[in-house]
Amino acid sequence: MSGGDNLRTGGELLVDSLLANNVDRAFCVPGESYLAALDALHHAPAIDLVTCRQESGAAMMADAYGKLTGKPGICFVTRGPGATNASAGVHIAFQDSTPMILFVGQVGREMRDREAFQEVDFRRMFGQMAKWVAEIDDAARVPEYVSRAFHTAVAGRPGPVVLALPEDMLRDRAPSVEIAAARINEAHPGADAMDELRGRLEKAERPLVIVGGGGWDATAVANVEKFAEANHLPVAAAFRFQSLFDNTHANYVGDVGIGINPELAIRVKEADLLLAIGPRLGEMTTGGYGLLDIPVPRQDLVHVYPAAEELGRVYQPIQGINASMKAFAKVLADMAPVQGSWAERTRDGHSQYLAWSEPTEVPGPVNVGRVIKYLRDAMGPNDVICNGAGNFSAFVHRFFRYRGFGTQLAPTSGSMGYGLPAAISAKRMWPDSTVVAMCGDGDVMMTCQEMATAAHYGIAAIVVIVNNGTYGTIRMHQERDYPGNVIATDLTNPDFMLFAQSFGAHGERVEKTEDFTAAFDRAKQSGKPAIIELIVDAEAITPTTTLSGLRETALANQ
């Protein structure tokens, strides 16, 4: 603890810096390498420190916090194994453009470069999956480094920052200094750029807007909706960014991602003007880079992005606009409307989306599509649905209709295990909202230990597990590419209902679609963390595909 000499430990200066930047929550797995920081957090009750059971879960919770708030999610982990476990969440934050700061305990400064116990060079380890990686050698510079971390995490394209904290540095004492919160500096579109964009809209016959990426808030989403309404424009969402436009809105035409509606794919290819607001236009959004030609798309591409270095990185836009989502959306909403001739195409696009998002018939007594339809009808416009990765998520993205900003938490990086930690983070933030994690059986077992976190804090998220006994995505690819040669994809699972009950949580098992409604109601009424296990036929591998059908087609084509 500090004495009367105005000196603070490095750990105290670190926590002082967090408080100055209005940090109200952090996620951690405790470690001896940052005990001095933990001691300082003990004396900072304004920061809700959520103790997790594994570092990947803690980092994923921090990512979810960053997505929901636009502020850096804060995570503390120990050196070596702790940092390597947390790397999964850092990678998600990087590919998803989520602001995050990961603080990693480090070996003492006098032990560096000896391969001391759990020593890792974090600059090299995280160099390609973080915006900035640094190690703080001097306690007096803690406020400087933390300030830069906050600025970097939110500047331009948001993303993760990693700061290593030598344990002896955290115990050193340095003068207390006045610390100010980081200020966000946003790029704004110029008047000439907006005039040029409006001129392109006036000439367009088949325009399409695609929204995505990080740096949004509810106001920016509302401003884009206002712009779309005024100009009768069709709007699609990039892969796993569906909550950036109300899916029930008359101008919404679907999501451009895995399992895209074929009619929407045609619409993208046939567009003469593509206004991409925020997405990087990566592999998943472009159908493996097939919907847009590289380097010059067939469509006139206007690409709006908060980081200038992304403009022209893969696709050469006919017009690139370096602007933050909030600043651009505000100017866009105030732009004089264009009297275009595409209103009927927009109505048709929305009708096609509505038809596409109705459940299909699949093999087996539990139809996940109909479960999702029930959830979209039962959940409110501000309730949150989360998912990790796996073929089960195709049912979520196709059949759920997201209605507001922050109601979707899903990793564009395709990381398994994300849904449960994200749901815990969201429910901790919004305890009065219904928060559902849709998980696969292979997916949830990556982070299932975080049920202990939910139980410990009484975080009443509802976890729906699609149990088909297989790594479904890989099995699907095997049947398509190597029909009949199935290996390494069969799973043995716990009894998930008993697994939930072992934590004092609520557990349900559903073996028929019609039983889900009552099970979900009981889970909500329990007021506890809950698991609802769906026993699903592995044949129902996607909303439109069966494993046997894939195998037969592949064999016939051999």
matplotlib code that plots the C-alpha trace (Angstrom):
import matplotlib.pyplot as plt

x = [0.0, 1.1, 2.5, 2.3, 5.0, 2.6, 4.1, 2.0, 2.9, 2.9, -0.2, -2.0, -1.0, -2.5, -5.8, -5.8, -5.5, -8.4, -10.6, -9.6, -10.8, -14.2, -13.6, -16.4, -15.8, -12.8, -12.5, -9.7, -8.2, -5.9, -2.2, 0.8, 2.5, 0.2, -0.6, 0.2, -2.4, -5.0, -4.2, -4.9, -8.2, -9.1, -9.1, -11.2, -14.7, -16.0, -14.5, -16.6, -13.9, -15.4, -13.3, -13.4, -12.4, -10.1, -8.4, -10.1, -13.5, -12.3, -10.9, -14.1, -16.2, -14.0, -14.6, -18.3, -18.2, -16.2, -18.8, -21.7, -20.2, -17.7, -15.2, -12.2, -13.0, -10.5, -8.9, -6.2, -4.3, -1.1, 2.0, 2.8, -0.2, -2.6, -1.6, -1.7, -5.2, -6.3, -5.0, -8.2, -10.1, -7.5, -7.8, -11.5, -11.2, -8.7, -10.8, -14.1, -12.6, -13.5, -11.7, -10.0, -7.0, -5.3, -3.0, -0.6, 1.6, 5.2, 8.4, 10.5, 12.7, 16.0, 14.9, 14.1, 15.6, 16.6, 13.4, 12.4, 9.3, 6.4, 8.4, 7.1, 8.1, 4.6, 5.6, 6.4, 3.6, 0.8, 2.4, 0.1, -3.1, -3.1, -2.9, -0.1, 1.9, 4.2, 5.9, 6.0, 9.5, 9.1, 6.3, 6.4, 5.3, 2.3, -0.2, 1.5, 1.3, -2.3, -3.4, -1.9, -3.5, -7.0, -6.4, -5.1, -7.9, -10.6, -8.8, -9.5, -10.4, -11.0, -9.0, -7.1, -4.0, -1.7, 0.4, 2.8, 3.4, 6.6, 5.7, 8.5, 7.5, 4.1, 5.6, 7.9, 6.7, 6.5, 5.0, 1.2, 0.2, -3.0, -4.6, -7.1, -9.4, -8.5, -10.4, -11.7, -10.6, -12.9, -12.3, -15.1, -16.2, -15.6, -18.4, -16.8, -16.9, -20.5, -21.4, -19.6, -21.4, -24.8, -23.9, -23.2, -26.5, -28.3, -26.8, -27.3, -30.1, -29.3, -27.7, -27.1, -25.9, -23.9, -23.2, -20.7, -17.5, -16.8, -17.2, -20.9, -23.5, -27.3, -27.3, -25.2, -27.5, -30.6, -29.0, -28.3, -31.9, -33.0, -30.8, -32.1, -35.7, -35.3, -33.7, -35.7, -32.4, -31.9, -29.6, -27.8, -25.6, -22.1, -21.3, -22.4, -23.2, -27.0, -27.8, -26.6, -29.9, -33.4, -34.1, -37.8, -37.3, -38.9, -35.5, -33.6, -32.8, -30.7, -27.2, -24.2, -22.4, -22.1, -25.2, -26.3, -29.8, -29.1, -31.4, -29.3, -26.1, -27.5, -28.5, -24.9, -23.4, -25.9, -25.5, -24.2, -23.3, -22.2, -22.0, -20.1, -20.3, -17.9, -17.2, -13.7, -15.3, -13.5, -13.7, -17.0, -18.9, -17.7, -18.4, -14.7, -13.9, -16.3, -19.1, -16.7, -13.8, -10.3, -8.7, -11.4, -15.0, -17.6, -19.8, -18.9, -17.7, -17.9, -16.0, -16.4, -14.0, -12.5, -8.9, -7.4, -5.0, -7.9, -9.2, -7.8, -6.2, -8.1, -10.7, -10.0, -13.0, -14.2, -14.6, -12.9, -14.1, -12.0, -14.5, -15.8, -19.1, -20.7, -19.5, -20.3, -23.8, -24.6, -23.7, -25.5, -28.7, -28.7, -27.9, -30.7, -32.5, -32.1, -35.1, -34.1, -36.0, -35.2, -38.0, -39.7, -36.5, -36.1, -39.6, -38.9, -35.6, -37.3, -40.0, -37.3, -35.6, -38.8, -39.5, -35.9, -36.0, -38.9, -37.9, -37.3, -38.2, -35.3, -34.9, -35.4, -37.9, -36.2, -36.2, -33.6, -35.1, -38.4, -36.7, -35.1, -38.4, -39.9, -37.0, -37.4, -41.1, -40.5, -37.6, -37.9, -36.3, -33.4, -32.8, -29.5, -28.7, -25.1, -23.4, -20.0, -19.1, -20.4, -23.1, -25.7, -25.1, -26.5, -29.9, -29.5, -28.3, -30.9, -34.0, -33.5, -34.4, -32.2, -34.0, -31.5, -27.9, -26.0, -28.5, -26.1, -22.8, -21.1, -17.4, -16.7, -13.4, -15.3, -14.1, -15.8, -16.7, -17.7, -21.4, -21.4, -18.8, -20.4, -23.8, -22.3, -20.8, -24.0, -26.2, -23.8, -24.3, -28.0, -29.5, -33.1, -32.7, -33.2, -29.8, -29.5, -26.4, -27.0, -24.2, -23.2, -22.1, -18.6, -18.7, -19.8, -17.3, -14.5, -15.6, -18.2, -16.2, -17.6, -20.9, -19.1, -18.6, -22.3, -23.2, -20.8, -22.2, -25.8, -25.7, -29.0, -28.0, -29.9, -27.7, -29.3, -27.1, -27.6, -26.4, -25.9, -22.9, -20.5, -18.3, -20.9, -19.1, -16.0, -18.3, -20.1, -16.9, -15.7, -18.9, -18.7, -15.0, -14.2, -17.6, -17.8, -14.3, -15.4, -12.7, -12.1, -15.6, -17.7, -18.2, -19.1, -20.9, -21.9, -25.5, -25.8, -29.0, -27.1, -24.0, -26.2, -27.7, -24.2, -23.6, -27.0, -28.2, -31.4, -31.3, -33.7, -33.6, -35.7, -36.3, -39.2, -39.6, -43.0, -41.5, -39.1, -41.6, -42.3, -38.7, -37.6, -40.4, -39.2, -35.6, -36.6, -38.8, -36.0, -34.0, -30.8, -28.2, -29.8, -29.0, -31.5, -30.1, -31.6, -31.2, -30.8, -30.5, -27.0, -28.6, -30.0, -26.6, -27.8, -31.3, -31.3, -28.7, -28.4, -25.3, -26.6, -27.5, -24.1, -22.5, -24.7, -24.1, -20.3, -20.2, -22.3, -19.8, -16.8]
y = [0.0, 3.6, 5.6, 9.3, 10.1, 10.3, 7.2, 4.4, 0.9, 0.0, -2.1, 0.9, 3.2, 0.6, 0.5, 4.3, 4.5, 2.0, 4.1, 7.3, 5.6, 4.8, 1.0, -0.6, -4.3, -6.6, -10.3, -12.4, -15.7, -14.8, -15.4, -14.9, -12.9, -9.9, -10.1, -6.4, -5.5, -7.8, -6.1, -2.8, -4.1, -5.2, -1.5, -0.5, -1.8, 0.4, -2.2, -5.4, -8.1, -11.3, -14.3, -16.9, -20.6, -20.4, -17.6, -18.2, -17.7, -14.5, -13.0, -13.9, -12.2, -9.1, -9.2, -9.4, -6.4, -4.5, -5.3, -4.2, -1.0, 0.2, 0.6, -1.7, -4.9, -5.5, -8.9, -9.9, -13.2, -14.7, -15.3, -18.3, -20.8, -18.0, -15.8, -18.7, -19.7, -16.0, -15.8, -17.3, -14.2, -11.9, -13.4, -13.0, -9.3, -8.7, -10.3, -8.9, -5.4, -5.3, -3.0, -4.9, -4.6, -7.8, -7.3, -10.2, -10.9, -11.3, -12.7, -10.3, -8.0, -9.5, -13.0, -12.1, -13.9, -17.0, -18.9, -18.4, -20.1, -19.5, -16.8, -15.9, -12.9, -11.5, -9.0, -11.9, -14.1, -11.5, -9.4, -10.5, -10.6, -7.3, -3.7, -3.0, -5.2, -3.7, -4.5, -1.9, -1.8, 1.3, 1.8, 5.6, 5.0, 2.9, 5.8, 6.6, 3.0, 2.5, 5.7, 4.7, 1.3, 2.9, 5.3, 2.5, 0.0, 2.4, 4.4, 3.8, 0.1, -1.0, -4.0, -5.6, -4.3, -6.5, -5.1, -7.3, -6.5, -7.7, -8.7, -6.8, -3.6, -3.9, -3.7, -0.8, 2.6, 5.8, 9.2, 9.5, 11.6, 13.1, 10.8, 11.8, 9.5, 8.7, 10.7, 9.1, 10.8, 9.9, 10.4, 12.4, 12.3, 15.4, 17.3, 16.5, 12.8, 12.9, 14.9, 12.3, 9.5, 11.2, 11.6, 7.9, 7.1, 9.3, 7.3, 3.9, 1.5, -1.5, -0.2, -2.3, -1.3, -3.7, -2.9, -4.5, -4.2, -2.6, 1.0, 1.2, 2.2, 2.4, 5.9, 5.0, 2.1, 4.3, 6.9, 4.3, 3.1, 6.7, 7.0, 3.7, 4.7, 8.1, 6.6, 3.3, 1.4, -2.3, -3.1, -6.4, -7.3, -8.7, -12.1, -12.1, -8.4, -8.8, -6.6, -3.6, -3.2, -4.2, -7.5, -6.8, -3.4, -3.2, -2.3, -5.3, -8.0, -10.5, -11.4, -11.8, -14.7, -18.5, -20.2, -16.9, -16.8, -17.6, -14.7, -12.3, -13.6, -12.8, -9.3, -8.7, -9.9, -7.8, -4.6, -1.7, 0.3, -1.5, 0.8, -1.1, 0.7, -0.8, -4.4, -5.4, -7.5, -10.6, -14.2, -15.1, -11.9, -12.3, -16.0, -17.0, -13.8, -15.0, -12.4, -9.6, -9.7, -9.0, -6.5, -4.5, -5.5, -5.6, -3.4, 0.2, -0.2, 2.6, 1.4, 3.3, 2.2, 3.8, 2.8, 4.1, 1.2, -1.2, 0.8, -0.9, -3.7, -6.4, -4.6, -1.3, 0.9, 3.4, 5.6, 5.1, 7.0, 7.0, 7.7, 6.2, 4.5, 7.0, 10.1, 8.7, 7.5, 11.0, 12.8, 10.1, 10.5, 14.3, 13.8, 15.0, 11.9, 10.6, 9.8, 6.4, 3.8, 0.8, 0.9, -2.1, -4.1, -3.3, -4.5, -7.7, -8.2, -8.0, -10.4, -12.8, -12.5, -13.1, -16.3, -17.4, -17.0, -19.3, -22.8, -25.7, -29.3, -31.4, -35.1, -36.0, -35.1, -31.8, -29.1, -26.5, -24.0, -24.1, -23.7, -20.6, -19.3, -19.7, -17.8, -14.9, -14.7, -15.0, -12.8, -9.0, -6.5, -5.8, -9.4, -11.0, -14.2, -15.4, -18.2, -19.8, -21.7, -24.8, -25.8, -25.3, -21.6, -21.6, -22.2, -19.2, -16.8, -17.8, -18.0, -15.5, -11.9, -9.4, -6.2, -3.9, -3.0, -5.3, -8.2, -10.5, -11.7, -14.0, -14.4, -13.5, -15.3, -18.6, -19.4, -22.3, -21.9, -18.2, -18.4, -19.3, -16.7, -14.0, -14.8, -14.6, -11.2, -9.8, -11.1, -9.6, -6.3, -6.5, -8.7, -7.8, -8.9, -12.4, -13.7, -17.0, -18.8, -21.1, -23.7, -26.9, -29.9, -29.7, -26.0, -25.6, -28.1, -25.7, -23.3, -25.3, -24.7, -21.2, -22.6, -22.5, -18.7, -18.3, -20.3, -18.5, -15.1, -16.2, -15.0, -16.5, -16.9, -19.7, -22.0, -24.1, -26.9, -28.6, -32.1, -34.2, -36.1, -34.9, -32.1, -31.4, -28.8, -31.1, -34.2, -32.2, -31.4, -35.0, -36.4, -33.9, -34.3, -37.8, -39.6, -42.4, -41.7, -40.4, -39.9, -37.8, -36.3, -38.6, -37.2, -38.6, -36.0, -35.6, -35.6, -31.8, -31.7, -33.3, -31.2, -28.1, -29.5, -30.3, -26.5, -25.9, -24.6, -25.4, -28.3, -29.5, -32.1, -31.7, -34.6, -33.2, -29.8, -29.2, -29.6, -26.7, -24.0, -25.3, -26.1, -22.6, -21.1, -23.2, -22.1, -18.5, -18.8, -20.6, -17.4, -19.5, -20.2, -22.9, -25.5, -26.8, -29.8, -30.5, -34.1, -33.5, -36.0, -35.6, -36.0, -32.4, -30.9, -27.6, -26.2, -27.7, -30.5, -34.0, -36.0, -38.9, -36.5, -35.0, -38.5, -39.7, -36.6, -36.9, -40.6, -40.0, -37.3, -39.5]
z = [0.0, -0.5, 2.3, 3.0, 0.5, -2.6, -4.0, -5.5, -6.5, -10.2, -9.5, -7.9, -10.7, -13.1, -11.3, -10.9, -14.7, -15.2, -12.9, -14.7, -17.9, -16.3, -16.2, -14.3, -15.0, -15.6, -16.2, -14.9, -13.9, -10.9, -11.1, -8.9, -11.6, -11.0, -7.3, -6.8, -9.4, -7.7, -4.4, -5.9, -7.4, -3.9, -2.9, -6.0, -5.4, -8.3, -10.7, -10.8, -11.1, -12.5, -11.7, -14.5, -14.7, -17.7, -19.5, -22.9, -21.3, -19.5, -22.7, -24.6, -21.9, -22.3, -26.0, -25.5, -23.2, -25.8, -28.5, -26.3, -25.0, -27.5, -24.6, -24.3, -22.5, -19.7, -19.0, -16.6, -17.0, -15.8, -17.8, -20.0, -20.0, -18.9, -21.8, -24.4, -23.2, -23.5, -27.1, -28.4, -27.1, -28.4, -31.9, -31.8, -30.8, -33.6, -36.4, -35.0, -34.6, -30.9, -28.4, -25.7, -23.4, -22.1, -19.1, -18.7, -15.7, -16.6, -15.1, -13.1, -15.1, -13.8, -15.1, -18.7, -21.6, -19.5, -20.3, -16.7, -15.3, -17.8, -19.6, -23.1, -25.3, -25.6, -28.3, -30.6, -29.4, -29.9, -32.6, -35.4, -33.5, -31.6, -32.6, -30.1, -27.7, -25.1, -21.8, -19.0, -17.5, -15.3, -12.8, -13.4, -17.0, -16.2, -16.8, -20.1, -21.4, -20.2, -21.8, -25.1, -24.7, -24.4, -27.3, -29.5, -28.7, -29.9, -32.6, -36.3, -36.6, -33.0, -31.7, -28.9, -27.1, -24.9, -22.1, -20.2, -16.5, -14.9, -11.4, -9.8, -11.7, -10.2, -6.7, -7.5, -6.3, -8.3, -7.8, -8.2, -11.2, -12.4, -15.0, -17.6, -19.5, -23.1, -25.7, -28.9, -32.1, -35.0, -38.7, -40.3, -44.0, -45.9, -47.7, -51.1, -50.3, -49.4, -52.5, -54.6, -52.9, -53.5, -57.1, -57.5, -55.8, -58.3, -61.2, -59.7, -60.8, -58.5, -55.3, -52.2, -48.8, -46.6, -42.9, -40.7, -38.7, -35.3, -33.9, -34.0, -31.4, -31.3, -32.6, -35.7, -36.4, -36.2, -38.5, -41.2, -40.9, -41.4, -44.5, -45.9, -45.3, -46.9, -50.0, -50.2, -50.2, -49.6, -46.7, -46.0, -43.0, -43.2, -41.6, -38.0, -37.9, -38.3, -35.3, -37.1, -38.9, -37.7, -39.5, -39.4, -41.1, -44.6, -46.1, -44.7, -47.3, -45.3, -44.2, -46.5, -45.0, -44.8, -46.3, -48.0, -49.5, -53.2, -54.2, -52.1, -53.6, -57.0, -55.7, -54.6, -57.9, -60.0, -57.9, -59.9, -56.7, -53.5, -50.4, -47.8, -44.4, -42.0, -43.1, -44.1, -46.9, -45.8, -46.8, -45.1, -46.3, -49.9, -50.2, -50.3, -52.3, -55.0, -54.8, -55.7, -58.2, -57.0, -57.2, -59.0, -58.3, -61.1, -58.9, -58.3, -54.7, -52.2, -49.1, -45.8, -43.2, -40.0, -40.8, -44.0, -44.5, -45.1, -48.0, -51.2, -49.2, -51.1, -53.2, -55.0, -54.3, -56.9, -53.8, -50.4, -47.4, -44.3, -41.5, -38.2, -38.3, -35.9, -37.7, -41.2, -40.2, -38.7, -41.9, -44.0, -42.1, -42.9, -46.6, -49.0, -50.2, -53.7, -55.8, -57.1, -59.0, -56.8, -54.2, -55.7, -55.7, -52.0, -51.2, -53.2, -51.3, -47.9, -49.0, -50.2, -46.8, -44.9, -46.9, -46.5, -42.7, -42.2, -40.8, -43.1, -42.6, -41.3, -40.2, -36.6, -33.8, -32.9, -35.5, -34.5, -37.0, -35.2, -31.8, -33.2, -34.5, -31.1, -29.6, -32.0, -31.1, -27.4, -26.9, -26.7, -29.1, -26.7, -25.5, -26.6, -28.4, -28.5, -30.3, -30.9, -34.1, -35.8, -38.2, -35.6, -35.9, -39.5, -37.9, -35.6, -38.3, -40.8, -38.6, -35.8, -36.6, -34.7, -33.9, -32.2, -31.7, -29.3, -29.5, -31.4, -30.0, -32.4, -33.5, -37.1, -36.5, -36.3, -32.8, -31.0, -27.4, -27.6, -26.9, -23.2, -22.1, -24.2, -22.6, -19.1, -20.0, -21.5, -18.7, -16.1, -17.9, -18.4, -15.7, -16.6, -20.2, -21.5, -22.7, -24.6, -25.7, -28.6, -28.6, -30.3, -28.2, -29.6, -29.3, -25.7, -24.4, -25.3, -22.5, -20.5, -17.3, -17.3, -16.1, -12.7, -13.2, -14.0, -10.9, -8.6, -9.5, -10.1, -13.7, -15.1, -18.8, -20.6, -22.6, -25.4, -26.5, -29.9, -29.1, -32.3, -31.1, -33.7, -34.9, -37.5, -39.7, -40.1, -40.6, -43.3, -45.1, -44.8, -46.4, -49.2, -50.0, -48.7, -48.7, -46.2, -44.7, -41.4, -38.8, -35.6, -35.5, -33.3, -29.8, -26.4, -24.3, -20.7, -19.6, -20.0, -17.9, -15.0, -15.8, -15.2, -12.0, -10.6, -10.4, -8.8, -12.1, -13.9, -16.4, -19.1, -21.9, -25.0, -27.3, -29.3, -30.8, -29.2, -25.7, -26.0, -25.2, -21.7, -21.1, -22.0, -19.8, -16.8, -17.4, -17.4, -14.3, -12.4, -12.1, -12.3, -14.9, -17.1, -19.7, -22.2, -24.1, -27.5, -28.7, -32.4, -35.3, -36.8, -40.3, -39.9, -40.5, -42.0, -42.6, -46.2, -46.1, -44.7, -44.2, -46.3, -49.1, -49.1, -49.2, -52.0, -54.1, -53.5, -54.4, -57.6, -58.7, -58.2]

ax = plt.figure().add_subplot(projection="3d")
ax.plot(x, y, z, "-o")
ax.set_aspect("equal")
plt.show()
